[in-house]
């Protein structure tokens, strides 16, 4: 209770309180206060990231001075003038001293992951391939062809042999060789292998009015059998699933007997491409064994991080892998004698089958079996069981075991066999081969030099080149090329065959940069040549090319700049009848520069060209994205995408749009707040090729795709170390792969950074 004497002091207390409040209002806000008011809504209260805003946590990527400059000039993204000068300095100091320190100590962990769908399929193919025999193609291309004098294939009827680049012949009413074969009847057998570049369903078509049979990946059962013709049908089809990066047995038999004319073509329709004659680069002479290809479907893996991850185990995935194990078990039991190298009447048949089970489990587990595993996986299933049941149960238990499904489970430590397993899964999405298993058994995977030597050997394997190409397809938004169509009136001649050729042109370019002479990453952005065939050279008005074979053609460096302006990418990043600076700008920001973009606050359809037909694409995009809520991201997206406006919706270079000169100027503000302006795509490409931001982003994305783990889980400075060595190697991609795979394979996952 207040006494009367206290009342004397109340006015004074009120005055002092008011003075204190005024004094507090005059005090500058702390860096933490400003951060919580202006930054936390996008970056999280503790810098952990905010879903659908900036999901990546704030981590040490800049010096304090660089961070001050970035905040002063660019933050908050939607109102950069709100935090400048001393306020920006205080926020930078808070982030540097508090949030960076906290997040560095809470860096991502190396996650224990199951096999992805691709890894599962490749693993069982190579697991069985170790018993069926595996063979990889050499540099020879085409098919071995044997021409016979009659419509049979007897050795005494052989007229001559040669290598044919492809099968596409129209003999009309004549002979393949009048001096050696008559025109009334003859036969041809083509044999070798067919190389699959994508995983999926392939349709093979033999186009002929004569008799034919085709075998693919099975020397016993033909995929196409039109040896007895009926009706006038000339297209004879068969479908089969193939896995990318492998070569499959192929034999085509063709014969004419008293038909009026003779012609034959071997064609295919591969996943996401148009029907075409199988080109020379996909054919190789020689004999190749059967290759097991899993047919069981799986639910798709999570790829939200930019690479496929096997971190979720759903009921659907469990059911799928159980069905897949049954499929493999059925095949093994039905082919047991062939796989075990025995016969039905052999006295040691059961013992050979059981030995096959031991070797199968050892390969599947990626290490020798200990006594407990031999008993659990094999021995107990052979007690009192008939050999077929025992083998079936052994295969099922092996393939459903965590030791198979989790490649890095190992023995709980980073021993030689763990290193071998990591190398195989990262480079091949598969199991260690004989050379890796031998090196592990001999203790030769313990030093960086030993592991690097194995990686360099493995880089030459077709499976590695397939994996690297798949990375580039992910790095580039190639999924946008799945169903491309264009306005036929505006772009006459642009058809599915052109789209298929564009994909081939792009893949040839990517392969050359990755594996060619100097393998310089910067050439991805700077090269002034294209791979073209006759069809593409006509459509894109380059110098004439004869024939469907692809050739490297020099083009104007003003008009083309590596991958940035490749007509395949420019087509994919466009609309039905117009270019798309937004899609192109997003690609440049996310993939090339590694920038994080917020999800659009609202879904907005592009302004239809018919609304204001006199506006250029640039004008329409600028108008649509002018609201402040859009500019926080589109200020960067548009400024990058506009530099590619010299390329229309099918990737052709243009100087005019709507009868007006194309404005291809643009700009980019770096993470450090420095702005650079560009007059055209070539200037942009030269800037990006020499940008440390681009180099760092590429290294990070390549690491995370190959290893399927966040690079920061391997050390807070690891990305900078990789990037420095990449720069010192003159940006060569194979040495970068060696560096990445050596470090990740030898990394000891501690309890603090693994789960």
C-alpha positions in Angstrom: 0.0 0.0 0.0 1.3 3.4 -1.0 2.0 5.9 1.8 1.2 9.6 1.4 4.8 10.5 1.3 5.3 8.2 -1.7 2.8 10.2 -3.7 5.2 13.1 -3.8 7.6 11.0 -5.9 5.1 9.7 -8.5 5.4 12.6 -10.9 9.2 12.3 -10.7 9.0 8.5 -11.4 6.7 9.2 -14.4 9.2 11.8 -15.8 12.1 9.4 -15.3 10.2 6.6 -17.0 9.4 8.8 -20.0 13.1 9.8 -20.2 14.1 6.2 -20.1 11.7 5.3 -22.8 12.9 8.1 -25.0 16.5 7.1 -24.4 15.7 3.5 -25.3 14.0 4.6 -28.5 17.2 6.5 -29.4 19.3 3.4 -28.9 20.1 1.6 -32.1 18.6 -1.9 -32.5 21.0 -4.8 -32.0 22.0 -7.0 -34.9 19.8 -9.8 -33.5 16.8 -7.5 -33.2 17.1 -6.4 -36.8 17.7 -10.0 -38.0 14.5 -11.2 -36.3 12.5 -8.3 -37.7 13.8 -8.3 -41.3 15.5 -11.6 -42.0 13.9 -14.4 -39.9 10.8 -14.7 -42.1 12.9 -16.0 -45.0 16.0 -17.5 -43.2 14.5 -18.8 -40.0 14.9 -17.5 -36.4 18.2 -19.3 -36.1 19.2 -19.2 -39.7 17.9 -22.8 -40.3 16.1 -21.9 -43.5 12.4 -21.6 -44.3 10.6 -24.0 -46.6 9.3 -22.3 -49.7 11.4 -19.2 -49.0 15.2 -19.9 -48.6 15.3 -23.5 -47.5 19.1 -23.7 -47.2 20.6 -22.9 -43.7 22.9 -19.9 -43.4 26.4 -21.3 -43.3 29.9 -19.8 -43.6 30.4 -18.9 -47.2 31.7 -15.3 -46.9 34.1 -13.2 -45.0 32.6 -10.7 -42.6 33.3 -7.8 -45.1 31.6 -9.7 -47.9 28.6 -10.5 -45.7 28.3 -6.8 -44.8 28.3 -5.8 -48.4 25.7 -8.4 -49.4 23.3 -7.3 -46.7 23.8 -3.6 -47.3 23.2 -3.9 -51.1 20.7 -6.8 -51.5 18.9 -7.6 -48.2 16.0 -8.0 -47.5 15.5 -9.2 -51.1 12.1 -7.5 -51.4 13.1 -4.2 -49.7 17.0 -3.9 -49.9 17.0 -0.3 -48.8 15.5 -1.2 -45.4 18.8 -2.5 -44.0 21.8 -0.4 -44.9 24.8 1.2 -43.3 25.3 0.5 -39.6 22.2 -1.7 -39.5 23.7 -3.9 -42.1 27.0 -4.0 -40.2 25.3 -5.1 -37.0 23.2 -7.8 -38.7 26.4 -9.1 -40.5 28.2 -9.3 -37.2 25.4 -11.2 -35.5 25.1 -13.7 -38.4 28.9 -14.1 -38.5 29.4 -14.5 -34.8 26.2 -16.4 -33.8 24.3 -18.0 -36.7 27.4 -19.2 -38.6 29.0 -20.6 -35.5 25.8 -22.4 -34.6 25.0 -23.8 -38.0 28.6 -24.9 -38.6 28.4 -27.0 -35.5 25.1 -28.5 -36.8 26.2 -29.3 -40.3 24.3 -32.0 -42.3 24.9 -35.6 -41.4 25.9 -38.4 -43.7 22.7 -40.3 -43.9 22.4 -44.1 -44.0 20.6 -44.7 -47.3 19.0 -47.7 -48.9 19.5 -48.5 -52.6 17.7 -46.2 -54.9 15.7 -47.7 -57.8 18.5 -47.2 -60.2 21.1 -48.6 -57.8 18.9 -51.7 -57.2 18.4 -52.4 -60.9 22.1 -52.0 -61.7 23.2 -54.0 -58.7 21.2 -57.1 -59.5 22.2 -56.9 -63.2 25.9 -56.9 -62.2 25.4 -59.4 -59.4 24.1 -61.9 -61.9 26.4 -60.7 -64.6 29.3 -62.0 -62.5 28.0 -65.5 -63.1 26.6 -65.0 -66.6 29.7 -63.3 -67.9 30.0 -59.6 -68.8 31.6 -57.9 -71.7 32.0 -54.2 -72.5 32.2 -52.8 -76.0 35.5 -51.5 -77.5 35.9 -48.6 -79.9 34.7 -50.5 -82.9 31.2 -49.6 -84.2 28.7 -51.1 -86.6 27.7 -54.8 -87.0 29.4 -57.8 -88.4 27.6 -58.7 -91.6 27.7 -62.1 -93.4 26.2 -62.3 -96.9 24.9 -65.6 -98.2 24.2 -66.7 -101.8 20.8 -68.3 -100.9 18.1 -67.7 -98.4 19.6 -70.1 -95.9 22.6 -69.5 -93.6 24.7 -72.5 -94.2 28.5 -72.0 -94.1 28.9 -73.4 -97.6 26.6 -70.6 -98.9 28.7 -67.7 -97.5 29.6 -65.2 -100.2 31.5 -62.5 -98.2 31.8 -60.8 -94.8 32.1 -57.1 -93.9 31.2 -54.6 -91.2 28.1 -52.5 -91.9 27.8 -49.2 -90.1 24.0 -49.7 -89.8 21.2 -51.6 -91.3 19.4 -49.5 -93.9 19.4 -50.9 -97.4 17.1 -50.7 -100.4 18.2 -53.3 -102.9 15.1 -52.9 -105.1 15.2 -55.8 -107.6 19.0 -56.0 -107.6 21.6 -57.9 -105.6 23.8 -56.6 -102.7 26.8 -57.6 -104.8 26.1 -58.7 -108.4 29.5 -60.3 -108.8 29.0 -62.7 -105.8 25.3 -63.0 -105.2 22.3 -63.4 -107.5 19.2 -61.1 -107.2 16.6 -63.9 -107.0 17.5 -65.0 -103.5 20.0 -64.2 -100.8 20.3 -63.8 -97.0 22.2 -61.6 -94.6 23.0 -62.1 -90.9 24.1 -59.1 -88.9 25.5 -59.8 -85.4 27.0 -57.8 -82.6 25.7 -55.7 -79.7 23.4 -52.7 -79.3 24.3 -50.0 -76.8 21.6 -48.5 -74.7 22.0 -44.9 -73.7 18.9 -44.5 -71.5 17.0 -46.8 -69.2 13.5 -47.7 -70.2 11.3 -49.5 -72.8 12.8 -49.8 -76.3 10.7 -50.7 -79.3 12.7 -52.4 -82.1 11.3 -52.3 -85.6 12.5 -54.3 -88.6 11.2 -52.6 -91.7 11.1 -55.0 -94.7 8.9 -56.7 -97.2 11.0 -59.8 -97.0 11.5 -62.4 -94.3 13.3 -61.5 -91.0 14.0 -62.5 -87.4 15.6 -60.3 -84.7 17.1 -61.3 -81.4 17.9 -58.7 -78.7 19.5 -59.8 -75.4 18.5 -63.4 -75.8 20.2 -65.7 -78.3 17.4 -68.3 -78.0 14.1 -66.5 -78.3 13.6 -63.9 -81.1 12.1 -60.6 -80.2 10.7 -60.3 -83.7 9.8 -63.3 -85.8 8.6 -62.5 -89.3 10.2 -65.4 -91.1 6.8 -66.3 -92.6 5.2 -63.2 -93.9 1.4 -62.6 -94.1 -0.2 -59.6 -95.7 1.5 -56.4 -96.7 2.8 -55.3 -93.3 6.4 -54.1 -93.5 6.9 -53.0 -89.9 7.7 -55.9 -87.6 8.0 -54.8 -83.9 9.0 -56.0 -80.5 9.6 -54.2 -77.2 12.1 -54.9 -74.5 13.4 -53.1 -71.3 17.1 -52.1 -71.3 19.3 -50.4 -68.7 21.5 -47.5 -69.8 25.3 -47.9 -70.2 25.3 -51.5 -71.2 25.6 -53.5 -74.4 23.1 -56.2 -75.4 23.3 -59.2 -77.7 21.8 -58.5 -81.1 21.3 -60.7 -84.1 19.3 -59.9 -87.2 18.6 -62.5 -89.9 17.1 -61.3 -93.2 16.4 -63.3 -96.4 14.9 -62.8 -99.8 13.3 -65.7 -101.7 11.6 -64.9 -105.1 10.2 -61.6 -103.8 10.0 -58.8 -106.4 12.0 -56.4 -104.3 14.3 -56.4 -101.3 14.9 -53.8 -98.6 15.6 -53.9 -94.9 16.1 -51.3 -92.1 16.7 -51.9 -88.4 15.1 -49.1 -86.4 14.2 -48.3 -82.8 12.2 -46.0 -80.7 14.1 -45.3 -77.5 12.7 -43.7 -74.3 11.5 -40.2 -75.0 12.8 -40.1 -78.6 11.4 -40.5 -82.0 11.6 -43.6 -84.2 14.8 -43.7 -86.2 17.4 -46.1 -87.8 19.7 -47.4 -85.1 22.8 -45.3 -85.6 26.4 -46.6 -85.9 27.4 -45.2 -82.5 24.9 -47.6 -80.8 26.1 -50.7 -82.6 29.2 -52.7 -82.0 30.6 -56.0 -83.5 31.4 -59.0 -81.4 29.4 -61.5 -79.3 27.8 -60.4 -76.0 26.3 -62.6 -73.2 22.8 -62.3 -71.9 22.3 -59.4 -69.5 19.6 -59.7 -66.8 17.3 -56.7 -66.7 14.9 -56.3 -63.8 11.3 -55.9 -64.8 9.6 -55.3 -61.4 8.4 -51.7 -61.0 9.4 -49.5 -58.0 8.0 -46.3 -56.7 10.1 -43.2 -57.6 12.8 -42.0 -55.2 12.9 -38.6 -53.6 14.9 -36.2 -55.7 14.0 -33.0 -54.1 17.6 -32.3 -53.1 18.8 -32.5 -56.7 19.8 -36.1 -56.5 18.0 -39.4 -55.9 18.0 -40.4 -52.2 17.1 -43.7 -50.6 16.3 -42.2 -47.2 12.6 -43.1 -47.1 11.3 -46.7 -46.7 7.6 -46.9 -47.5 5.2 -49.8 -47.6 5.2 -49.5 -51.3 9.0 -49.7 -51.5 9.1 -52.7 -49.2 6.5 -54.5 -51.4 8.4 -53.6 -54.6 11.8 -54.8 -53.4 10.1 -58.1 -52.2 8.6 -58.6 -55.7 12.0 -57.8 -57.2 13.7 -60.4 -55.0 11.2 -63.0 -56.1 11.9 -62.1 -59.8 15.6 -62.6 -59.3 15.1 -65.8 -57.3 13.0 -67.3 -60.0 15.6 -66.5 -62.6 18.4 -67.9 -60.5 16.6 -71.2 -59.9 15.6 -71.6 -63.6 19.2 -70.9 -64.7 21.0 -72.6 -61.8 23.0 -75.1 -63.9 24.2 -72.3 -66.2 25.1 -70.0 -63.3 26.8 -72.8 -61.3 28.6 -74.3 -64.3 27.1 -77.8 -63.8 24.6 -80.2 -65.5 21.4 -81.9 -64.4 23.0 -85.3 -64.1 26.2 -84.2 -62.4 26.9 -86.0 -59.1 28.0 -82.8 -57.3 25.1 -80.7 -58.7 23.6 -79.8 -55.3 27.1 -78.9 -53.8 27.8 -76.7 -56.8 24.4 -75.0 -56.4 25.1 -74.4 -52.7 28.5 -73.0 -53.5 26.8 -70.6 -56.0 24.6 -69.4 -53.1 27.7 -68.6 -51.0 29.3 -66.6 -53.8 26.0 -64.9 -54.6 25.6 -63.7 -51.0 29.2 -62.6 -50.8 28.9 -60.4 -53.9 25.5 -59.0 -52.7 26.9 -58.1 -49.3 30.0 -56.6 -50.9 32.4 -58.4 -48.5 33.3 -61.9 -47.4 30.7 -63.7 -45.3 31.4 -64.3 -41.7 30.4 -67.6 -40.0 27.1 -66.1 -38.7 26.2 -64.9 -42.2 27.0 -68.2 -43.9 24.8 -70.0 -41.4 21.9 -67.5 -41.6 21.8 -66.8 -45.3 22.8 -70.2 -46.7 23.3 -73.1 -44.4 20.0 -73.2 -42.5 18.1 -73.0 -45.8 19.7 -76.2 -47.1 18.9 -78.3 -44.1 16.4 -80.9 -45.3 15.3 -78.9 -48.3 15.4 -79.8 -51.9 18.0 -77.8 -53.9 15.5 -75.7 -55.7 13.7 -74.6 -52.6 16.9 -74.1 -50.7 18.3 -71.9 -53.5 15.1 -69.9 -53.8 15.1 -69.2 -50.1 18.7 -68.3 -50.0 18.4 -65.7 -52.8 15.3 -64.2 -51.2 17.0 -63.8 -47.8 20.1 -62.4 -49.3 18.3 -59.7 -51.4 16.0 -58.7 -48.6 18.9 -58.4 -46.1 20.0 -54.9 -44.9 23.6 -55.9 -45.9 22.4 -55.8 -49.6 19.9 -53.0 -49.4 22.1 -50.6 -47.5 25.5 -50.3 -49.3 27.3 -48.4 -46.6 26.1 -50.7 -43.8 29.3 -52.8 -44.0 30.9 -53.9 -40.8 30.4 -50.7 -38.9 33.8 -49.3 -39.9 35.5 -47.8 -42.9 37.5 -50.9 -44.0 38.7 -51.8 -47.5 35.4 -53.4 -48.4 33.4 -50.4 -47.3 35.6 -48.2 -49.5 35.1 -50.6 -52.5 31.3 -50.5 -51.9 31.3 -46.7 -51.8 33.3 -46.4 -55.0 31.0 -48.8 -56.9 27.8 -47.2 -55.8 29.0 -43.7 -56.5 30.5 -44.2 -59.9 28.4 -47.2 -61.2 25.3 -47.2 -59.0 26.2 -50.8 -58.5 28.4 -53.5 -56.8 32.2 -53.7 -56.8 33.7 -55.6 -59.7 36.4 -58.3 -59.5 39.2 -55.8 -59.4 37.7 -53.8 -56.6 37.0 -57.0 -54.6 40.5 -58.2 -55.1 42.0 -54.8 -54.0 39.8 -54.8 -50.9 40.8 -58.4 -50.0 44.5 -57.5 -50.3 44.2 -54.4 -48.2 44.9 -52.1 -51.1 42.2 -49.5 -50.5 43.6 -47.7 -47.5 45.6 -44.7 -48.9 44.5 -41.9 -51.1 46.9 -43.0 -53.8 45.5 -46.5 -53.8 41.9 -45.3 -54.0 42.6 -42.7 -56.6 44.2 -45.3 -58.8 41.0 -47.4 -58.6 38.9 -44.4 -59.4 40.9 -43.5 -62.5 40.5 -47.1 -63.7 36.7 -47.0 -63.0 36.3 -43.7 -64.9 36.9 -45.6 -68.2 34.0 -47.9 -67.6 30.8 -47.2 -69.6 28.8 -47.2 -66.4 30.7 -44.2 -65.1 30.1 -42.2 -68.3 26.4 -43.1 -68.1 26.3 -41.8 -64.5 28.1 -38.5 -65.4 25.8 -38.0 -68.4 22.8 -38.5 -66.1 24.2 -35.8 -63.8 24.4 -33.4 -66.7 20.8 -34.3 -67.6 19.8 -33.4 -64.1 22.0 -30.3 -64.0 20.2 -29.2 -67.2 16.5 -29.5 -66.9 16.3 -32.2 -69.6 13.0 -33.5 -68.3 11.5 -30.5 -70.1 12.4 -32.2 -73.4 10.2 -35.2 -72.7 7.2 -34.0 -74.8 8.3 -31.1 -77.0 5.9 -29.7 -79.6 5.9 -26.3 -81.4 3.5 -24.2 -83.4 3.8 -25.8 -86.9 2.9 -22.6 -88.7 5.5 -20.5 -86.9 8.2 -23.3 -86.9 7.6 -25.4 -89.9 9.9 -28.5 -90.1 10.4 -28.7 -86.3 9.2 -32.3 -85.7 10.0 -35.2 -83.4 13.0 -36.2 -85.5 14.5 -32.8 -85.0 13.9 -33.1 -81.2 15.6 -36.5 -81.2 18.6 -35.1 -83.1 18.8 -32.2 -80.7 19.1 -34.5 -77.7 21.8 -36.5 -79.5 23.7 -33.3 -80.4 23.5 -32.2 -76.8 24.7 -35.6 -75.5 27.7 -35.7 -77.9 28.7 -32.2 -76.8 28.4 -33.1 -73.1 30.4 -36.3 -73.6 33.2 -34.4 -75.4 33.5 -31.8 -72.7 33.5 -34.3 -69.9 35.8 -36.9 -71.5 37.5 -35.1 -74.4 41.1 -33.9 -74.7 41.3 -31.1 -72.1 38.0 -31.8 -70.4 37.7 -28.1 -69.4 34.5 -27.3 -67.6 34.6 -23.8 -69.0 34.1 -25.1 -72.5 30.6 -26.1 -71.4 29.9 -22.4 -71.4 32.3 -21.1 -74.1 32.5 -23.6 -76.9 31.6 -22.2 -80.3 30.8 -25.5 -82.1 27.8 -27.8 -82.4 27.3 -31.4 -83.3 25.0 -31.4 -86.3 23.8 -33.8 -88.9 22.1 -33.1 -92.2 18.7 -32.5 -90.7 19.8 -30.1 -88.0 22.2 -28.2 -90.3 19.2 -27.5 -92.7 16.9 -26.5 -89.9 19.4 -24.3 -88.1 20.9 -22.9 -91.4 24.5 -23.9 -90.8 26.9 -25.0 -93.4 25.6 -28.1 -95.3 26.3 -31.6 -94.0 25.9 -34.7 -96.0 24.2 -37.7 -94.3 22.7 -38.4 -90.9 26.0 -38.9 -89.1 26.8 -36.1 -86.6 29.8 -33.9 -87.2 31.3 -31.1 -85.1 30.7 -27.8 -86.8 32.3 -24.5 -86.0 29.7 -21.8 -85.6 29.8 -18.0 -84.9 31.0 -17.3 -81.4 28.7 -14.3 -81.5 25.7 -16.6 -82.0 26.6 -19.6 -79.9 28.2 -20.0 -76.4 28.4 -23.6 -75.3 25.5 -25.1 -73.4 23.9 -21.8 -72.6 22.8 -21.3 -76.2 22.6 -24.9 -77.4 19.4 -25.2 -79.4 18.3 -28.3 -77.4 18.4 -26.4 -74.1 16.9 -23.2 -75.6 14.0 -25.3 -77.0 13.4 -27.0 -73.7 13.4 -23.7 -71.9 10.7 -22.2 -74.0 7.0 -22.2 -74.7 4.9 -23.6 -77.5 5.2 -20.5 -79.6 7.6 -18.1 -77.7 10.8 -18.0 -75.8 10.8 -18.0 -72.0 13.2 -15.6 -70.3 11.8 -16.8 -66.9 12.6 -20.5 -67.5 16.0 -19.6 -68.9 16.7 -17.2 -66.0 15.7 -19.8 -63.4 18.1 -22.4 -65.0 20.9 -19.9 -64.9 20.3 -18.9 -61.3 19.7 -22.3 -59.9 21.8 -24.7 -61.9 24.7 -22.6 -63.1 25.0 -20.1 -60.3 23.7 -22.3 -57.5 21.4 -19.6 -56.2 18.4 -20.5 -54.0 15.1 -19.1 -55.2 11.8 -18.8 -53.3 8.7 -20.5 -54.6 6.5 -18.0 -56.4 4.1 -16.4 -53.9 1.2 -16.8 -56.3 0.7 -18.9 -59.5 0.4 -16.7 -62.5 -0.2 -17.8 -66.1 2.0 -16.1 -68.7 0.4 -13.2 -70.5 -1.0 -14.5 -73.8 0.7 -13.0 -76.9 -2.7 -12.2 -78.3 -3.5 -9.7 -75.5 -1.0 -7.3 -76.9 0.5 -8.7 -80.1 2.8 -5.7 -80.5 4.7 -6.4 -77.3 8.0 -8.4 -77.4 8.5 -11.3 -75.1 10.8 -9.2 -73.0 8.1 -6.5 -72.6 5.4 -9.0 -71.7 7.6 -10.7 -69.0 8.7 -7.3 -67.6 5.1 -6.2 -67.4 3.9 -9.4 -65.7 6.7 -9.5 -63.1 6.7 -5.8 -62.3 4.9 -6.0 -58.9 7.3 -5.7 -55.9 6.2 -9.1 -54.6 7.6 -10.6 -57.8 10.8 -8.6 -58.0 12.5 -10.1 -55.0 13.3 -13.0 -57.3 12.5 -11.8 -60.8 14.9 -8.9 -60.4 17.7 -11.6 -60.8 15.8 -14.1 -62.9 14.7 -11.7 -65.6 18.1 -9.9 -65.8 19.7 -13.3 -66.5 17.1 -14.7 -68.8 16.9 -11.6 -71.0 20.5 -12.3 -72.1 19.2 -15.3 -74.0 16.4 -13.5 -75.9 18.4 -13.8 -79.2 17.2 -17.4 -79.3 13.6 -18.3 -80.3 11.4 -21.1 -79.1 13.3 -23.7 -81.1 16.8 -22.3 -80.3 17.4 -20.5 -83.6 19.4 -17.3 -83.4 17.4 -14.2 -84.2 18.1 -10.5 -84.4 14.5 -9.3 -84.7 11.3 -10.0 -82.9 8.0 -8.3 -84.0 10.1 -6.5 -86.6 12.2 -4.9 -83.8 15.8 -5.5 -82.8 16.0 -8.0 -80.0 17.2 -6.5 -76.7 19.5 -9.2 -75.2 21.1 -7.0 -72.5 21.1 -8.2 -68.9 22.9 -8.1 -65.6 23.8 -10.1 -62.5 24.4 -9.0 -58.9 26.9 -11.4 -57.2 26.5 -12.7 -53.7 29.1 -10.1 -52.7 26.8 -7.4 -54.1 28.8 -6.5 -57.2 26.8 -6.0 -60.4 27.9 -6.9 -63.9 26.1 -6.0 -67.1 26.0 -8.0 -70.3 25.2 -7.0 -73.9 24.5 -10.6 -75.1 24.8 -14.3 -74.3 28.5 -14.4 -75.2 29.4 -11.8 -72.6 27.3 -13.7 -70.1 29.0 -17.0 -70.9 32.5 -15.4 -70.5 31.5 -14.0 -67.2 30.0 -17.3 -65.9 33.0 -19.4 -67.2 35.3 -17.4 -64.9 33.0 -16.9 -62.0 34.1 -18.5 -58.6 30.4 -18.7 -57.7 29.8 -20.9 -60.8 32.8 -23.1 -60.2 31.7 -23.6 -56.6 28.1 -24.4 -57.5 29.2 -26.9 -60.1 31.5 -28.7 -57.7 28.8 -28.8 -55.0 26.2 -30.2 -57.4 28.5 -32.8 -58.9 29.6 -34.0 -55.5 26.0 -34.3 -54.2 24.8 -36.1 -57.3 27.6 -38.7 -57.4 27.8 -39.3 -53.6 24.1 -38.7 -52.9 25.1 -36.9 -49.7 25.4 -33.2 -48.8 29.0 -32.0 -49.2 29.0 -30.1 -45.9 28.6 -33.4 -44.1 32.2 -34.1 -45.1 33.5 -31.0 -43.4 32.7 -27.3 -43.3 35.7 -26.4 -45.5 35.5 -29.4 -47.8 33.6 -27.7 -50.6 36.2 -24.9 -50.7 39.0 -27.5 -50.8 37.4 -29.3 -53.8 36.8 -26.0 -55.6 40.4 -24.8 -55.0 41.8 -28.1 -56.5 39.3 -27.9 -59.4 40.7 -24.4 -60.2 44.3 -25.6 -59.9 43.6 -28.4 -62.4 42.4 -25.9 -65.0 38.8 -27.0 -64.4 39.2 -30.6 -65.6 36.3 -32.8 -64.8 37.9 -36.3 -64.5 40.4 -35.1 -61.8 37.5 -33.5 -59.9 35.7 -36.8 -60.0 38.9 -38.5 -58.7 39.1 -36.0 -55.9 35.5 -36.2 -54.9 35.3 -40.0 -54.9 38.6 -40.5 -53.1 37.7 -38.2 -50.3 34.1 -39.5 -49.9 35.2 -43.2 -50.1 37.8 -42.8 -47.3 35.7 -40.6 -45.1 35.1 -42.0 -41.6 31.5 -41.3 -40.6 31.5 -40.5 -36.9 28.4 -40.8 -34.8 28.2 -37.0 -34.7 27.8 -36.7 -38.4 26.0 -39.9 -39.5 22.7 -41.4 -38.9 
